[in-house]
C-alpha cells in the first residue's frame, strides 16, 4: 500500500472517530500516526542517502585546554536545508570555544558547506573521540528534523602525567622547610586600624588629659609660689627694717595673680590695681581692705612710712592669693561657680 492509500485510510478512520464521545482522543492518535508514517516515508525515499557528512580533527595531537580545530563538511542537494550545530550543542568530551563558517560552494546542483570549530578538552583520557551531527529539515513537516552523523574521529592528548602502580609510590618523611611569606596586606590593615584606634583614643581622652595636665601645672605653680613667699616672709621677719623683702613679697603676689588671670598686675600701679578691683570706686569691705593693703605696702616701700600693721597686710594678700588659686582649680574641674 502506498502513501496515498495510507492517507485515505487514515482520513476515513478520522471521520468515523468523530462520531464517538472519545473522538478527540482518537483524533490525537491519528495525527501522531500520520507524522510517523510521513517521517518513515521521508527516509524511505532516500533523502538521507543524498547527504554526505565528513568530520575530522585538523591536528593529530593537542594538550589539555588548548583550542583545537575540527572540520565539519556537508554536501547536500540544493533542494534540502541543513543546519550546523552551534554553541548550544554539547560537544562532549570537548567544549566549544568558537567556530568559523566557510563560504558555500555550489557544484552540479549540490551545495558544499563547511565549518571549522575550535574545541578544547579538559578530560584526562589520552585518546578522545568525537562525531558531530548536522540537522536536515523535513520539507513537508517544518517542525521535524533528522540528524545525520559524521564518522568518528579521535585525537591524542599530550602532556598527561602517567602514574605508575602502587608499588612505585614511596613515603618520604623528610622535612622540607619552606620560605615564610610576609603578608604585607594584613600588616597594612593592622597599621591602619592601629592608627585609627590611636586617633580615636586621643580624641576621647584629650579633654580629660588636657584638664589633668592643667591642674598639675596649676598645682606646681602654686607650690612654687608658696615656697618663695614663705622664704621671703621669713627673711622679712628677721630683718623688719629692710623694705626689699616687702617689695619681693608684693612682686611675688602680683606675678602669681598675673599667671592665674592673665592680667598684667606686675606692670600696674597701685591706683590701676585699685580701679581693677573696684571699677566703680565702691566695693564691699573685703575689696576695700585689699585696696588699702596695696596702698599701705606702697607707703612702707616708697615712703619709709611704717603702717604699724605690715604683717596683717601681707597675710591679707596671701589669703587672697589662696582664694584665687582655689577658684581657678574649681573652674578647671568644671565647677560653674563664678569667680
C-alpha positions, 0 to 999 in steps of 0.5 A: 500500500502506498502513501496515498492509500495510507492517507485515505485510510487514515482520513476515513478512520478520522471521520468515523472517530468523530462520531464517538464521545472519545473522538478527540482522543482518537483524533490525537492518535491519528495525527501522531500516526500520520507524522510517523508514517510521513517521517518513515516515508521521508527516509524511505525515499532516500533523502538521507542517502543524498547527504554526505557528512565528513568530520575530522580533527585538523591536528593529530595531537593537542594538550589539555585546554588548548583550542583545537580545530575540527572540520565539519563538511556537508554536501547536500542537494540544493533542494534540502536545508541543513543546519550546523550545530552551534554553541548550544550543542554539547560537544562532549568530551570537548567544549566549544570555544568558537567556530568559523563558517566557510563560504558555500560552494555550489557544484552540479546542483549540490551545495558544499558547506563547511565549518571549522570549530575550535574545541578544547578538552579538559578530560584526562583520557589520552585518546578522545573521540568525537562525531558531530551531527548536522540537522536536515529539515523535513520539507513537508513537516517544518517542525521535524528534523533528522540528524545525520552523523559524521564518522568518528574521529579521535585525537591524542592528548599530550602532556598527561602525567602517567602514574605508575602502580602502587608499588612505585609510590614511596613515603618520604618523611623528610622535612622540607622547610619552606620560605615564610611569606610576609603578608604585607596586606594584613600588616597594612590593615593592622597599621591602619586600624592601629592608627585609627584606634590611636586617633580615636583614643586621643580624641576621647581622652584629650579633654580629660588629659588636657584638664589633668595636665592643667591642674598639675601645672596649676598645682606646681605653680602654686607650690612654687609660689608658696615656697618663695613667699614663705622664704621671703616672709621669713627673711622679712621677719628677721630683718623688719627694717629692710623694705626689699623683702616687702617689695619681693613679697608684693612682686611675688603676689602680683606675678602669681595673680598675673599667671592665674588671670592673665592680667598684667598686675606686675606692670600696674600701679597701685591706683590701676590695681585699685580701679581693677578691683573696684571699677566703680570706686565702691566695693564691699569691705573685703575689696576695700581692705585689699585696696588699702593693703596695696596702698599701705605696702606702697607707703612702707616701700616708697615712703619709709612710712611704717603702717604699724600693721605690715604683717596683717597686710601681707597675710591679707594678700596671701589669703587672697592669693589662696582664694584665687588659686582655689577658684581657678582649680574649681573652674578647671574641674568644671565647677560653674561657680563664678569667680 
